[in-house]
Amino acid sequence: MKTEKYIIIFLVASMWLVCSCDNRPTREVWLEEIYRDSCFVQDWGIPQINQSVVWTPLKVNGVAYEHGIGAHSISRMLYDLGGKAVSVSGLVGADDNNMYACNLQFKIIGDEKELWKSGVMQKGDAVKEFNVNLSGIDKVLLLVEECGDGIMYDHADWLNVKFVTRGEITPIPAWPKPVTKEKYILTPKAPETPQINNPMVYGARPGNPFLMAIMATGNRPMMYEASGLPDGLKLNSETGLITGKANAGGDYKVLLKAVNDKGTAEKEITLKIGERIALTPPMGWNSWNCWGLSVDDKKVREAARMMNEKLQAYGWTYVNIDDGWEAAERTEQGELLANEKFPDFKGLSDYIHSLGLKFGIYSSPGPTTCGDFLGSYQHEEIDARTWGEWGVDYLKYDHCGYHAVQENSEEKTIQEPYIVMRKALDKVDRDIVYCVGYGAPNVWNWAKEAGGDLWRTTRDITDEWNVVTAIGCFQDVCAQTIAPGSYNDPDMLVVGKLGKAWREKVHESALTPDEQYSHISLWCILSAPLLIGCDMSDIDDFTLNLLTNNEVIAVNQDPLVAPATKLLTDNGQIWYKRLYDGSYAVGFFQIDPYFILWDQDEAEAVQMKTYDFELALKQLGITGKVSVRDLWRQKDLGEYEGEFRTQVPYHGVSLVKITPAD
């Protein structure tokens, strides 16, 4: 037996020596030589060969570099080394061609183990050098991470990167195409009896035009009642629209009632007549993600009609035109009117208001907008006055056009033009919700002080899971800034049919059904504005199911507007927030930490799995029994004590309401 044992040991050792003593000559390979567009996953922009992500020469801390890849967080480049590579070396740094500060980190990961990291880097830092041993490594990942401030302006350069290898280095997809899953509907059909879905609070200013619909599902026709309205407001009992002007400030308890042939529903809400509006996150539609600059009067009217018919009863209110409405020149009086696509803005606004909906518009503090149309620079008061005359209820004010006149990148400088527009809006006798729009970094630090009701915290969203999670999953950084009337805006919803802003044709959202459930759930827990970006004339039953679950929407519209908390787990993330009644909305999300699949052969199996999650109730501050309700299925799951466990599909969610027994 001993002789056989020694023979086996000798053979194993011999095989190891043969495999490890590869005497083939090494060769050097530049990173840019093996880069392939089809194999990267990056959450903003496309990596560029031998130039920065914004197509300028590679330059870090004043030094120019000839070789490299210009990337942007979060970025992933995966390479199959076949165990033949010897090393990888080079430099990394934050690119100089960037108006704003950034926080990012480079990592090199081999076979799921961290081999090297740069530490947090910022624009202006000297490059950092690496020389990493890759002996025996099968696959290597070049990763750029965001570091707690989101992916805004994280321009990241891999410089003079060389692999030393005895074999081939093959770029491979960081993630394969998702397995196709059939759409599935979880939300039960609304009952025939009336059900009122208005938020529990509503804010308006005294003396300004007031418009609020009683939002009720159930069989039509329906009659409406409202008792306790403040002086100056009246209800149309047939349409359910409350209009007029509230004469005096104060908190008014108003009992809403809806009656049809199946029964009666009642709900008490509080009208807060004062200086604060948008006391729950705005809900509505924005033209950009579907129509881009091709938006016109007909498309907007159709969106309004469809919202009125299918979504308004659940709380959807705003119909917002994004960029592309502006005329080529101002009038002699300085007015900016609409172009030929919108022949009668006042008529369009009146039509939207006649449905009980609200009308939104778009501009920029710069001379031009993001789409290179005329902005509001040095015309703030006349533009605000024009919008007031048209009946505008919402302004999205994107920053990007202001770069042409911006003196520096200090927060005070960025904030100034928003204060100017805030003062102009305050001179208009209308309640105009003010969105401090896209393009300004770390906006949550100063936008509320500038008078914003909401503020865009991110770059533009697209219908890609890695982008949705990169945007949504860092919102805990700014979560503490929210309150009634003050919201972080992680951009629009990418469900339904989208497209003209990004592609030639309108297309189905690229998110899987599970990912779309996750997307809506997370935005609701975040108390984020809910702005649909799809073709409203062509909404299928699945998308309606996502947008018409009143229990899920109630999480978003909860009057407490509590900040969300994120917990990291082995299988993903748990997000929760406290609700006004002492319960908690909790979402269990299956999210990959790096969005990487190391073994391509396991792609289908990984995507078809369900993943176990467990939450100790003490993490919510709960020690006794709780009742748990599945919000998407609108189904009670029973009583629990100590912990709650659930299973979640790949990239999916389990969204529940946990209510303490006492």
RANORJO-V263239 format. One record per residue. RES is the residue in one letter. D_FIRST is the distance of its C-alpha to the first C-alpha in Angstrom with 1 decimal. Layout:
{{RES	D_FIRST} {RES	D_FIRST}}
This chain:
{{M	0.0} {K	3.8} {T	5.4} {E	5.2} {K	6.2} {Y	8.7} {I	9.9} {I	10.7} {I	12.5} {F	14.3} {L	15.5} {V	16.7} {A	18.4} {S	20.0} {M	21.3} {W	22.8} {L	24.5} {V	25.9} {C	27.3} {S	28.6} {C	30.2} {D	33.0} {N	35.5} {R	38.2} {P	41.5} {T	42.6} {R	45.9} {E	48.2} {V	49.4} {W	52.4} {L	52.1} {E	55.4} {E	54.0} {I	51.4} {Y	53.5} {R	54.4} {D	56.9} {S	55.1} {C	51.9} {F	53.4} {V	54.3} {Q	57.1} {D	59.4} {W	62.6} {G	63.6} {I	61.6} {P	59.7} {Q	61.6} {I	60.5} {N	61.9} {Q	64.4} {S	64.5} {V	64.1} {V	68.0} {W	68.3} {T	69.4} {P	67.9} {L	64.8} {K	66.0} {V	64.5} {N	66.5} {G	69.0} {V	66.6} {A	66.4} {Y	63.2} {E	62.9} {H	59.4} {G	58.0} {I	58.0} {G	60.6} {A	59.1} {H	60.2} {S	58.4} {I	56.5} {S	54.8} {R	51.4} {M	50.1} {L	46.5} {Y	44.7} {D	41.6} {L	39.9} {G	36.9} {G	34.9} {K	36.7} {A	39.4} {V	39.4} {S	42.2} {V	45.5} {S	48.5} {G	52.1} {L	54.8} {V	56.0} {G	59.3} {A	62.0} {D	64.5} {D	68.0} {N	69.9} {N	70.0} {M	73.1} {Y	71.2} {A	68.5} {C	65.0} {N	61.7} {L	58.5} {Q	55.0} {F	52.6} {K	48.8} {I	45.9} {I	43.0} {G	39.7} {D	37.5} {E	39.4} {K	39.1} {E	42.1} {L	41.8} {W	45.5} {K	48.8} {S	52.3} {G	53.7} {V	57.0} {M	59.4} {Q	63.1} {K	65.7} {G	66.8} {D	63.4} {A	62.1} {V	59.1} {K	55.6} {E	53.0} {F	49.4} {N	46.5} {V	43.4} {N	39.9} {L	38.6} {S	35.3} {G	32.9} {I	35.7} {D	36.2} {K	39.7} {V	42.3} {L	45.4} {L	48.6} {L	50.4} {V	53.9} {E	54.6} {E	57.9} {C	58.2} {G	60.3} {D	63.6} {G	62.8} {I	62.5} {M	66.1} {Y	66.5} {D	62.9} {H	63.2} {A	59.8} {D	59.1} {W	55.8} {L	57.0} {N	55.7} {V	52.3} {K	49.9} {F	46.4} {V	44.3} {T	41.8} {R	39.9} {G	40.4} {E	42.9} {I	44.2} {T	45.4} {P	47.7} {I	46.8} {P	48.8} {A	48.3} {W	48.9} {P	49.3} {K	52.4} {P	52.5} {V	51.7} {T	55.1} {K	56.0} {E	59.1} {K	61.7} {Y	62.0} {I	64.8} {L	64.2} {T	67.7} {P	69.9} {K	73.2} {A	76.1} {P	78.2} {E	81.7} {T	83.1} {P	84.0} {Q	81.5} {I	82.6} {N	80.0} {N	82.0} {P	80.4} {M	81.5} {V	83.3} {Y	85.4} {G	87.0} {A	90.2} {R	92.9} {P	96.5} {G	99.1} {N	96.6} {P	96.3} {F	94.0} {L	91.9} {M	89.4} {A	88.5} {I	87.6} {M	84.3} {A	83.7} {T	81.7} {G	83.0} {N	85.5} {R	88.5} {P	91.4} {M	90.9} {M	93.4} {Y	92.9} {E	94.3} {A	93.8} {S	95.5} {G	95.7} {L	96.0} {P	97.5} {D	101.1} {G	101.3} {L	98.4} {K	98.9} {L	96.8} {N	97.4} {S	96.6} {E	95.9} {T	93.6} {G	92.0} {L	92.8} {I	94.0} {T	96.1} {G	98.8} {K	98.8} {A	97.9} {N	100.9} {A	99.3} {G	96.0} {G	94.0} {D	91.3} {Y	92.4} {K	90.6} {V	91.1} {L	90.4} {L	89.4} {K	89.9} {A	89.1} {V	90.5} {N	89.9} {D	90.4} {K	87.1} {G	87.7} {T	88.1} {A	85.8} {E	86.7} {K	85.0} {E	86.3} {I	85.7} {T	87.1} {L	89.2} {K	89.1} {I	92.2} {G	91.8} {E	90.4} {R	86.8} {I	85.8} {A	82.5} {L	81.4} {T	78.4} {P	76.5} {P	78.5} {M	77.5} {G	78.6} {W	78.2} {N	78.2} {S	78.9} {W	76.6} {N	73.2} {C	74.6} {W	77.8} {G	77.6} {L	80.9} {S	81.9} {V	83.0} {D	86.5} {D	89.0} {K	88.0} {K	84.3} {V	85.1} {R	87.6} {E	85.0} {A	82.4} {A	85.0} {R	86.0} {M	82.4} {M	81.6} {N	84.7} {E	83.8} {K	80.1} {L	79.0} {Q	81.9} {A	81.7} {Y	78.3} {G	79.6} {W	79.4} {T	82.5} {Y	82.6} {V	83.2} {N	82.6} {I	83.4} {D	81.2} {D	82.2} {G	84.4} {W	87.5} {E	89.6} {A	92.6} {A	92.6} {E	95.5} {R	97.1} {T	100.7} {E	103.5} {Q	103.3} {G	99.6} {E	98.2} {L	94.9} {L	95.4} {A	93.0} {N	92.5} {E	93.5} {K	90.5} {F	92.0} {P	95.7} {D	96.5} {F	94.2} {K	96.6} {G	96.7} {L	92.9} {S	92.6} {D	95.3} {Y	93.4} {I	90.1} {H	92.0} {S	93.8} {L	90.5} {G	89.8} {L	87.2} {K	87.2} {F	87.5} {G	85.4} {I	85.8} {Y	84.1} {S	85.0} {S	83.9} {P	85.3} {G	85.3} {P	87.8} {T	85.4} {T	82.8} {C	79.2} {G	80.5} {D	83.2} {F	86.1} {L	88.7} {G	87.6} {S	89.7} {Y	89.8} {Q	93.3} {H	94.4} {E	92.6} {E	95.7} {I	97.2} {D	93.9} {A	93.5} {R	97.0} {T	96.6} {W	93.5} {G	95.4} {E	98.1} {W	95.6} {G	94.1} {V	90.7} {D	88.4} {Y	85.3} {L	84.7} {K	81.4} {Y	82.0} {D	79.3} {H	79.1} {C	78.0} {G	81.6} {Y	82.4} {H	80.2} {A	83.1} {V	85.3} {Q	82.8} {E	83.4} {N	80.0} {S	76.9} {E	77.7} {E	77.5} {K	81.2} {T	82.1} {I	80.1} {Q	81.6} {E	85.2} {P	85.9} {Y	84.5} {I	86.9} {V	89.7} {M	89.0} {R	88.5} {K	92.0} {A	93.4} {L	91.8} {D	93.3} {K	96.8} {V	96.2} {D	97.1} {R	94.0} {D	90.6} {I	88.3} {V	84.6} {Y	83.5} {C	80.1} {V	79.2} {G	77.4} {Y	74.7} {G	74.1} {A	74.5} {P	71.4} {N	70.7} {V	73.7} {W	72.9} {N	73.9} {W	77.5} {A	78.5} {K	79.7} {E	82.0} {A	83.2} {G	84.3} {G	81.5} {D	80.8} {L	77.4} {W	75.6} {R	73.0} {T	69.9} {T	68.0} {R	68.2} {D	69.1} {I	66.7} {T	65.4} {D	63.7} {E	60.1} {W	57.7} {N	56.5} {V	60.2} {V	61.1} {T	58.3} {A	58.9} {I	62.5} {G	62.1} {C	59.2} {F	60.8} {Q	63.9} {D	62.8} {V	63.8} {C	67.4} {A	67.4} {Q	69.4} {T	72.4} {I	73.3} {A	76.0} {P	78.6} {G	80.3} {S	77.7} {Y	74.6} {N	71.7} {D	71.8} {P	68.4} {D	70.3} {M	71.0} {L	69.1} {V	67.3} {V	67.4} {G	69.4} {K	70.7} {L	70.8} {G	71.2} {K	74.3} {A	73.6} {W	70.3} {R	70.3} {E	72.9} {K	72.7} {V	72.4} {H	68.9} {E	66.9} {S	65.1} {A	61.7} {L	60.3} {T	58.4} {P	59.9} {D	57.4} {E	58.3} {Q	62.0} {Y	61.6} {S	59.8} {H	62.5} {I	65.4} {S	63.6} {L	62.9} {W	66.4} {C	67.8} {I	65.8} {L	66.9} {S	70.6} {A	70.8} {P	73.8} {L	73.1} {L	74.6} {I	73.7} {G	73.6} {C	73.5} {D	76.0} {M	77.9} {S	79.5} {D	76.2} {I	74.1} {D	71.8} {D	71.1} {F	67.7} {T	69.3} {L	72.1} {N	69.5} {L	68.1} {L	71.6} {T	73.2} {N	71.0} {N	73.5} {E	70.9} {V	68.8} {I	72.0} {A	73.1} {V	70.1} {N	71.4} {Q	75.0} {D	74.3} {P	77.3} {L	75.2} {V	73.6} {A	70.8} {P	68.3} {A	64.8} {T	61.6} {K	58.2} {L	54.9} {L	51.6} {T	48.7} {D	45.2} {N	46.7} {G	50.1} {Q	53.2} {I	55.5} {W	59.2} {Y	61.8} {K	65.5} {R	67.8} {L	70.6} {Y	74.2} {D	73.7} {G	70.8} {S	68.1} {Y	65.5} {A	64.6} {V	60.9} {G	59.1} {F	55.3} {F	54.6} {Q	51.3} {I	51.6} {D	48.9} {P	49.0} {Y	48.9} {F	49.7} {I	46.6} {L	44.0} {W	40.9} {D	39.4} {Q	42.1} {D	40.1} {E	40.4} {A	44.2} {E	45.3} {A	42.9} {V	43.8} {Q	47.5} {M	47.3} {K	45.6} {T	47.4} {Y	46.7} {D	46.8} {F	49.3} {E	50.1} {L	53.1} {A	53.7} {L	57.4} {K	57.9} {Q	57.6} {L	60.9} {G	62.3} {I	62.1} {T	61.1} {G	62.3} {K	62.2} {V	62.9} {S	63.9} {V	62.3} {R	63.9} {D	62.5} {L	65.2} {W	64.6} {R	64.4} {Q	67.1} {K	65.2} {D	64.6} {L	60.9} {G	61.5} {E	61.2} {Y	58.3} {E	57.7} {G	55.4} {E	53.9} {F	54.4} {R	51.7} {T	52.2} {Q	50.6} {V	51.8} {P	51.4} {Y	50.3} {H	53.0} {G	55.0} {V	56.6} {S	57.2} {L	60.7} {V	61.8} {K	64.5} {I	63.4} {T	66.3} {P	66.2} {A	67.4} {D	69.9}}
